[in-house]
Amino acid sequence: RGSRNCPIDQHHRNQCQYCRLKKCLKIG
């Protein structure tokens, strides 16, 4: 948390809202 380099995967994506948002943007 607090790091923008959070791993985007099923285990960690729920820990970091920034990552979830970033993943959504990448998927479109």
mmCIF entry with sequence, helices, sheets and N, C-alpha, C, O atoms, coordinates in Angstrom:
data_MODEL
# 
_entry.id   MODEL 
# 
_entity.id                         1 
_entity.type                       polymer 
_entity.pdbx_number_of_molecules   1 
# 
_entity_poly.entity_id                      1 
_entity_poly.type                           'polypeptide(L)' 
_entity_poly.nstd_linkage                   no 
_entity_poly.nstd_monomer                   no 
_entity_poly.pdbx_seq_one_letter_code       RGSRNCPIDQHHRNQCQYCRLKKCLKIG 
_entity_poly.pdbx_seq_one_letter_code_can   RGSRNCPIDQHHRNQCQYCRLKKCLKIG 
_entity_poly.pdbx_strand_id                 A 
# 
loop_
_entity_poly_seq.entity_id 
_entity_poly_seq.num 
_entity_poly_seq.mon_id 
_entity_poly_seq.hetero 
1 1  ARG n 
1 2  GLY n 
1 3  SER n 
1 4  ARG n 
1 5  ASN n 
1 6  CYS n 
1 7  PRO n 
1 8  ILE n 
1 9  ASP n 
1 10 GLN n 
1 11 HIS n 
1 12 HIS n 
1 13 ARG n 
1 14 ASN n 
1 15 GLN n 
1 16 CYS n 
1 17 GLN n 
1 18 TYR n 
1 19 CYS n 
1 20 ARG n 
1 21 LEU n 
1 22 LYS n 
1 23 LYS n 
1 24 CYS n 
1 25 LEU n 
1 26 LYS n 
1 27 ILE n 
1 28 GLY n 
# 
_struct_asym.id          A 
_struct_asym.entity_id   1 
# 
_struct_conf.conf_type_id            HELX_P 
_struct_conf.id                      HELX_P1 
_struct_conf.pdbx_PDB_helix_id       AA1 
_struct_conf.beg_label_comp_id       GLN 
_struct_conf.beg_label_asym_id       A 
_struct_conf.beg_label_seq_id        17 
_struct_conf.pdbx_beg_PDB_ins_code   ? 
_struct_conf.end_label_comp_id       ILE 
_struct_conf.end_label_asym_id       A 
_struct_conf.end_label_seq_id        27 
_struct_conf.pdbx_end_PDB_ins_code   ? 
_struct_conf.beg_auth_comp_id        GLN 
_struct_conf.beg_auth_asym_id        A 
_struct_conf.beg_auth_seq_id         17 
_struct_conf.end_auth_comp_id        ILE 
_struct_conf.end_auth_asym_id        A 
_struct_conf.end_auth_seq_id         27 
_struct_conf.pdbx_PDB_helix_class    1 
_struct_conf.details                 ? 
_struct_conf.pdbx_PDB_helix_length   11 
# 
_struct_conf_type.id          HELX_P 
_struct_conf_type.criteria    ? 
_struct_conf_type.reference   ? 
# 
loop_
_atom_site.group_PDB 
_atom_site.id 
_atom_site.type_symbol 
_atom_site.label_atom_id 
_atom_site.label_alt_id 
_atom_site.label_comp_id 
_atom_site.label_asym_id 
_atom_site.label_entity_id 
_atom_site.label_seq_id 
_atom_site.pdbx_PDB_ins_code 
_atom_site.Cartn_x 
_atom_site.Cartn_y 
_atom_site.Cartn_z 
_atom_site.occupancy 
_atom_site.B_iso_or_equiv 
_atom_site.pdbx_formal_charge 
_atom_site.auth_seq_id 
_atom_site.auth_comp_id 
_atom_site.auth_asym_id 
_atom_site.auth_atom_id 
_atom_site.pdbx_PDB_model_num 
ATOM 1   N N  . ARG A 1 1  ? 0.836   -1.189  0.000   1.00 0.00 ? 1  ARG A N  1 
ATOM 2   C CA . ARG A 1 1  ? 0.000   0.000   0.000   1.00 0.00 ? 1  ARG A CA 1 
ATOM 3   C C  . ARG A 1 1  ? 0.877   1.246   0.000   1.00 0.00 ? 1  ARG A C  1 
ATOM 4   O O  . ARG A 1 1  ? 1.916   1.285   0.658   1.00 0.00 ? 1  ARG A O  1 
ATOM 5   N N  . GLY A 1 2  ? 0.458   2.240   -0.727  1.00 0.00 ? 2  GLY A N  1 
ATOM 6   C CA . GLY A 1 2  ? 1.256   3.444   -0.811  1.00 0.00 ? 2  GLY A CA 1 
ATOM 7   C C  . GLY A 1 2  ? 2.248   3.374   -1.964  1.00 0.00 ? 2  GLY A C  1 
ATOM 8   O O  . GLY A 1 2  ? 2.807   4.390   -2.378  1.00 0.00 ? 2  GLY A O  1 
ATOM 9   N N  . SER A 1 3  ? 2.461   2.173   -2.474  1.00 0.00 ? 3  SER A N  1 
ATOM 10  C CA . SER A 1 3  ? 3.364   1.999   -3.608  1.00 0.00 ? 3  SER A CA 1 
ATOM 11  C C  . SER A 1 3  ? 2.552   1.849   -4.885  1.00 0.00 ? 3  SER A C  1 
ATOM 12  O O  . SER A 1 3  ? 1.585   1.088   -4.927  1.00 0.00 ? 3  SER A O  1 
ATOM 13  N N  . ARG A 1 4  ? 2.943   2.575   -5.922  1.00 0.00 ? 4  ARG A N  1 
ATOM 14  C CA . ARG A 1 4  ? 2.186   2.512   -7.167  1.00 0.00 ? 4  ARG A CA 1 
ATOM 15  C C  . ARG A 1 4  ? 2.592   1.296   -7.993  1.00 0.00 ? 4  ARG A C  1 
ATOM 16  O O  . ARG A 1 4  ? 2.015   1.041   -9.050  1.00 0.00 ? 4  ARG A O  1 
ATOM 17  N N  . ASN A 1 5  ? 3.580   0.549   -7.516  1.00 0.00 ? 5  ASN A N  1 
ATOM 18  C CA . ASN A 1 5  ? 4.037   -0.636  -8.240  1.00 0.00 ? 5  ASN A CA 1 
ATOM 19  C C  . ASN A 1 5  ? 3.462   -1.907  -7.642  1.00 0.00 ? 5  ASN A C  1 
ATOM 20  O O  . ASN A 1 5  ? 4.124   -2.945  -7.620  1.00 0.00 ? 5  ASN A O  1 
ATOM 21  N N  . CYS A 1 6  ? 2.223   -1.826  -7.153  1.00 0.00 ? 6  CYS A N  1 
ATOM 22  C CA . CYS A 1 6  ? 1.596   -3.008  -6.581  1.00 0.00 ? 6  CYS A CA 1 
ATOM 23  C C  . CYS A 1 6  ? 1.439   -4.065  -7.665  1.00 0.00 ? 6  CYS A C  1 
ATOM 24  O O  . CYS A 1 6  ? 1.115   -3.723  -8.802  1.00 0.00 ? 6  CYS A O  1 
ATOM 25  N N  . PRO A 1 7  ? 1.655   -5.327  -7.352  1.00 0.00 ? 7  PRO A N  1 
ATOM 26  C CA . PRO A 1 7  ? 1.428   -6.395  -8.332  1.00 0.00 ? 7  PRO A CA 1 
ATOM 27  C C  . PRO A 1 7  ? -0.049  -6.483  -8.668  1.00 0.00 ? 7  PRO A C  1 
ATOM 28  O O  . PRO A 1 7  ? -0.892  -6.522  -7.772  1.00 0.00 ? 7  PRO A O  1 
ATOM 29  N N  . ILE A 1 8  ? -0.367  -6.516  -9.960  1.00 0.00 ? 8  ILE A N  1 
ATOM 30  C CA . ILE A 1 8  ? -1.763  -6.616  -10.369 1.00 0.00 ? 8  ILE A CA 1 
ATOM 31  C C  . ILE A 1 8  ? -2.090  -8.083  -10.631 1.00 0.00 ? 8  ILE A C  1 
ATOM 32  O O  . ILE A 1 8  ? -1.796  -8.613  -11.703 1.00 0.00 ? 8  ILE A O  1 
ATOM 33  N N  . ASP A 1 9  ? -2.694  -8.724  -9.654  1.00 0.00 ? 9  ASP A N  1 
ATOM 34  C CA . ASP A 1 9  ? -3.096  -10.116 -9.802  1.00 0.00 ? 9  ASP A CA 1 
ATOM 35  C C  . ASP A 1 9  ? -4.255  -10.389 -8.856  1.00 0.00 ? 9  ASP A C  1 
ATOM 36  O O  . ASP A 1 9  ? -4.662  -9.503  -8.104  1.00 0.00 ? 9  ASP A O  1 
ATOM 37  N N  . GLN A 1 10 ? -4.785  -11.590 -8.885  1.00 0.00 ? 10 GLN A N  1 
ATOM 38  C CA . GLN A 1 10 ? -5.985  -11.911 -8.127  1.00 0.00 ? 10 GLN A CA 1 
ATOM 39  C C  . GLN A 1 10 ? -5.756  -11.808 -6.620  1.00 0.00 ? 10 GLN A C  1 
ATOM 40  O O  . GLN A 1 10 ? -6.707  -11.630 -5.859  1.00 0.00 ? 10 GLN A O  1 
ATOM 41  N N  . HIS A 1 11 ? -4.494  -11.919 -6.187  1.00 0.00 ? 11 HIS A N  1 
ATOM 42  C CA . HIS A 1 11 ? -4.209  -11.950 -4.754  1.00 0.00 ? 11 HIS A CA 1 
ATOM 43  C C  . HIS A 1 11 ? -3.981  -10.548 -4.200  1.00 0.00 ? 11 HIS A C  1 
ATOM 44  O O  . HIS A 1 11 ? -4.270  -10.290 -3.031  1.00 0.00 ? 11 HIS A O  1 
ATOM 45  N N  . HIS A 1 12 ? -3.467  -9.643  -5.026  1.00 0.00 ? 12 HIS A N  1 
ATOM 46  C CA . HIS A 1 12 ? -3.054  -8.349  -4.508  1.00 0.00 ? 12 HIS A CA 1 
ATOM 47  C C  . HIS A 1 12 ? -3.917  -7.198  -5.007  1.00 0.00 ? 12 HIS A C  1 
ATOM 48  O O  . HIS A 1 12 ? -3.886  -6.113  -4.426  1.00 0.00 ? 12 HIS A O  1 
ATOM 49  N N  . ARG A 1 13 ? -4.685  -7.409  -6.067  1.00 0.00 ? 13 ARG A N  1 
ATOM 50  C CA . ARG A 1 13 ? -5.422  -6.296  -6.661  1.00 0.00 ? 13 ARG A CA 1 
ATOM 51  C C  . ARG A 1 13 ? -6.426  -5.691  -5.688  1.00 0.00 ? 13 ARG A C  1 
ATOM 52  O O  . ARG A 1 13 ? -6.770  -4.515  -5.807  1.00 0.00 ? 13 ARG A O  1 
ATOM 53  N N  . ASN A 1 14 ? -6.899  -6.483  -4.723  1.00 0.00 ? 14 ASN A N  1 
ATOM 54  C CA . ASN A 1 14 ? -7.885  -5.979  -3.780  1.00 0.00 ? 14 ASN A CA 1 
ATOM 55  C C  . ASN A 1 14 ? -7.248  -5.176  -2.655  1.00 0.00 ? 14 ASN A C  1 
ATOM 56  O O  . ASN A 1 14 ? -7.958  -4.534  -1.881  1.00 0.00 ? 14 ASN A O  1 
ATOM 57  N N  . GLN A 1 15 ? -5.924  -5.200  -2.551  1.00 0.00 ? 15 GLN A N  1 
ATOM 58  C CA . GLN A 1 15 ? -5.250  -4.492  -1.466  1.00 0.00 ? 15 GLN A CA 1 
ATOM 59  C C  . GLN A 1 15 ? -5.017  -3.030  -1.825  1.00 0.00 ? 15 GLN A C  1 
ATOM 60  O O  . GLN A 1 15 ? -4.852  -2.192  -0.938  1.00 0.00 ? 15 GLN A O  1 
ATOM 61  N N  . CYS A 1 16 ? -5.002  -2.723  -3.094  1.00 0.00 ? 16 CYS A N  1 
ATOM 62  C CA . CYS A 1 16 ? -4.597  -1.387  -3.523  1.00 0.00 ? 16 CYS A CA 1 
ATOM 63  C C  . CYS A 1 16 ? -5.586  -0.845  -4.544  1.00 0.00 ? 16 CYS A C  1 
ATOM 64  O O  . CYS A 1 16 ? -5.643  -1.336  -5.672  1.00 0.00 ? 16 CYS A O  1 
ATOM 65  N N  . GLN A 1 17 ? -6.365  0.160   -4.162  1.00 0.00 ? 17 GLN A N  1 
ATOM 66  C CA . GLN A 1 17 ? -7.368  0.715   -5.065  1.00 0.00 ? 17 GLN A CA 1 
ATOM 67  C C  . GLN A 1 17 ? -6.713  1.329   -6.296  1.00 0.00 ? 17 GLN A C  1 
ATOM 68  O O  . GLN A 1 17 ? -7.287  1.301   -7.384  1.00 0.00 ? 17 GLN A O  1 
ATOM 69  N N  . TYR A 1 18 ? -5.503  1.890   -6.127  1.00 0.00 ? 18 TYR A N  1 
ATOM 70  C CA . TYR A 1 18 ? -4.799  2.483   -7.257  1.00 0.00 ? 18 TYR A CA 1 
ATOM 71  C C  . TYR A 1 18 ? -4.543  1.424   -8.325  1.00 0.00 ? 18 TYR A C  1 
ATOM 72  O O  . TYR A 1 18 ? -4.694  1.678   -9.520  1.00 0.00 ? 18 TYR A O  1 
ATOM 73  N N  . CYS A 1 19 ? -4.149  0.224   -7.867  1.00 0.00 ? 19 CYS A N  1 
ATOM 74  C CA . CYS A 1 19 ? -3.873  -0.864  -8.800  1.00 0.00 ? 19 CYS A CA 1 
ATOM 75  C C  . CYS A 1 19 ? -5.144  -1.279  -9.513  1.00 0.00 ? 19 CYS A C  1 
ATOM 76  O O  . CYS A 1 19 ? -5.127  -1.550  -10.714 1.00 0.00 ? 19 CYS A O  1 
ATOM 77  N N  . ARG A 1 20 ? -6.244  -1.330  -8.781  1.00 0.00 ? 20 ARG A N  1 
ATOM 78  C CA . ARG A 1 20 ? -7.511  -1.743  -9.375  1.00 0.00 ? 20 ARG A CA 1 
ATOM 79  C C  . ARG A 1 20 ? -7.915  -0.743  -10.443 1.00 0.00 ? 20 ARG A C  1 
ATOM 80  O O  . ARG A 1 20 ? -8.360  -1.121  -11.527 1.00 0.00 ? 20 ARG A O  1 
ATOM 81  N N  . LEU A 1 21 ? -7.754  0.546   -10.125 1.00 0.00 ? 21 LEU A N  1 
ATOM 82  C CA . LEU A 1 21 ? -8.095  1.583   -11.093 1.00 0.00 ? 21 LEU A CA 1 
ATOM 83  C C  . LEU A 1 21 ? -7.204  1.473   -12.321 1.00 0.00 ? 21 LEU A C  1 
ATOM 84  O O  . LEU A 1 21 ? -7.672  1.578   -13.455 1.00 0.00 ? 21 LEU A O  1 
ATOM 85  N N  . LYS A 1 22 ? -5.919  1.261   -12.080 1.00 0.00 ? 22 LYS A N  1 
ATOM 86  C CA . LYS A 1 22 ? -4.959  1.168   -13.171 1.00 0.00 ? 22 LYS A CA 1 
ATOM 87  C C  . LYS A 1 22 ? -5.286  -0.035  -14.052 1.00 0.00 ? 22 LYS A C  1 
ATOM 88  O O  . LYS A 1 22 ? -5.197  0.044   -15.277 1.00 0.00 ? 22 LYS A O  1 
ATOM 89  N N  . LYS A 1 23 ? -5.662  -1.143  -13.424 1.00 0.00 ? 23 LYS A N  1 
ATOM 90  C CA . LYS A 1 23 ? -6.012  -2.335  -14.184 1.00 0.00 ? 23 LYS A CA 1 
ATOM 91  C C  . LYS A 1 23 ? -7.237  -2.071  -15.044 1.00 0.00 ? 23 LYS A C  1 
ATOM 92  O O  . LYS A 1 23 ? -7.299  -2.475  -16.205 1.00 0.00 ? 23 LYS A O  1 
ATOM 93  N N  . CYS A 1 24 ? -8.224  -1.374  -14.447 1.00 0.00 ? 24 CYS A N  1 
ATOM 94  C CA . CYS A 1 24 ? -9.432  -1.050  -15.198 1.00 0.00 ? 24 CYS A CA 1 
ATOM 95  C C  . CYS A 1 24 ? -9.084  -0.196  -16.406 1.00 0.00 ? 24 CYS A C  1 
ATOM 96  O O  . CYS A 1 24 ? -9.628  -0.405  -17.490 1.00 0.00 ? 24 CYS A O  1 
ATOM 97  N N  . LEU A 1 25 ? -8.188  0.761   -16.232 1.00 0.00 ? 25 LEU A N  1 
ATOM 98  C CA . LEU A 1 25 ? -7.809  1.642   -17.326 1.00 0.00 ? 25 LEU A CA 1 
ATOM 99  C C  . LEU A 1 25 ? -7.065  0.866   -18.407 1.00 0.00 ? 25 LEU A C  1 
ATOM 100 O O  . LEU A 1 25 ? -7.233  1.137   -19.596 1.00 0.00 ? 25 LEU A O  1 
ATOM 101 N N  . LYS A 1 26 ? -6.246  -0.097  -17.997 1.00 0.00 ? 26 LYS A N  1 
ATOM 102 C CA . LYS A 1 26 ? -5.487  -0.877  -18.978 1.00 0.00 ? 26 LYS A CA 1 
ATOM 103 C C  . LYS A 1 26 ? -6.403  -1.795  -19.767 1.00 0.00 ? 26 LYS A C  1 
ATOM 104 O O  . LYS A 1 26 ? -6.203  -2.006  -20.964 1.00 0.00 ? 26 LYS A O  1 
ATOM 105 N N  . ILE A 1 27 ? -7.417  -2.345  -19.090 1.00 0.00 ? 27 ILE A N  1 
ATOM 106 C CA . ILE A 1 27 ? -8.357  -3.229  -19.772 1.00 0.00 ? 27 ILE A CA 1 
ATOM 107 C C  . ILE A 1 27 ? -9.264  -2.425  -20.690 1.00 0.00 ? 27 ILE A C  1 
ATOM 108 O O  . ILE A 1 27 ? -9.653  -2.892  -21.761 1.00 0.00 ? 27 ILE A O  1 
ATOM 109 N N  . GLY A 1 28 ? -9.601  -1.199  -20.259 1.00 0.00 ? 28 GLY A N  1 
ATOM 110 C CA . GLY A 1 28 ? -10.471 -0.343  -21.058 1.00 0.00 ? 28 GLY A CA 1 
ATOM 111 C C  . GLY A 1 28 ? -11.914 -0.632  -20.736 1.00 0.00 ? 28 GLY A C  1 
ATOM 112 O O  . GLY A 1 28 ? -12.811 -0.012  -21.308 1.00 0.00 ? 28 GLY A O  1 
# 
